[in-house]
Amino acid sequence: MRLDKFLKVSRIIKRRTVAAQACDGDKVLLNGKEAKPAAKVKVGDIIEVTFGSRTTKYEILEVRESATIEQAAGMTRPLG
């Protein structure tokens, strides 16, 4: 699955266009490297997202094409 779509489906970022802009703006790291919106994600990958001065880190536990709010909560695990 594409990174921008995963960020939207997992509800880390609310809209896919905003997720794509964050990736293009170097606000998203995938396994420690800058990632483009089309980067492929898989279970076990680590995503770091910078919101202003705050950085959040997540481990991908599950990849789904669509998810309810409850399912989205189980797609990632916050780290540190």
C-alpha positions in Angstrom: 0.0 0.0 0.0 1.1 3.5 -0.7 2.4 5.6 2.3 -0.1 8.4 1.8 -3.0 6.0 1.6 -1.9 4.2 4.8 -1.6 7.5 6.7 -5.2 8.3 5.8 -6.7 4.8 6.4 -4.9 4.4 9.7 -6.1 7.9 10.6 -2.7 9.2 11.5 -3.5 12.0 9.0 -7.1 12.8 8.2 -6.9 13.4 4.5 -4.8 11.7 1.8 -3.9 15.0 0.1 -2.6 16.3 3.4 -0.7 13.1 3.8 0.9 13.5 0.4 1.8 17.1 1.1 3.4 16.0 4.4 5.5 13.4 2.5 6.5 15.9 -0.1 7.4 18.4 2.6 9.9 16.0 4.2 7.6 15.7 7.3 7.4 11.9 7.1 10.1 9.3 7.5 9.8 5.6 6.7 12.3 3.4 8.4 14.5 6.4 9.1 14.6 7.8 5.6 12.6 10.5 3.9 9.6 9.0 2.1 7.6 10.0 -0.9 3.8 9.5 -1.0 4.1 6.5 -3.3 6.5 4.6 -1.0 5.3 1.1 -0.2 4.6 0.2 3.4 4.4 -3.2 5.0 3.9 -4.7 8.4 6.9 -4.0 10.7 7.8 -0.6 9.1 8.4 2.4 11.3 6.8 5.7 10.4 7.8 9.0 11.9 5.5 12.0 11.3 6.4 15.6 12.3 3.5 17.9 13.3 4.9 21.3 13.9 7.5 20.8 16.6 6.2 17.4 17.7 7.3 14.1 16.2 5.4 10.9 16.6 6.6 7.5 15.8 4.5 4.4 14.9 5.1 0.8 14.1 2.9 -0.7 11.4 1.0 -3.8 12.8 -1.5 -4.3 10.0 -2.2 -3.0 6.5 -5.8 -2.7 5.3 -7.4 -1.1 2.3 -10.2 0.5 4.5 -10.8 0.5 8.2 -13.4 1.6 10.8 -12.2 3.8 13.6 -11.7 0.8 15.9 -9.8 -1.1 13.2 -7.7 1.9 12.4 -6.6 2.1 16.1 -5.2 -1.4 15.8 -3.2 -0.8 12.6 -0.3 1.0 14.3 1.5 1.0 17.7 2.9 4.3 19.0 6.6 4.1 19.9 8.6 6.0 22.4 
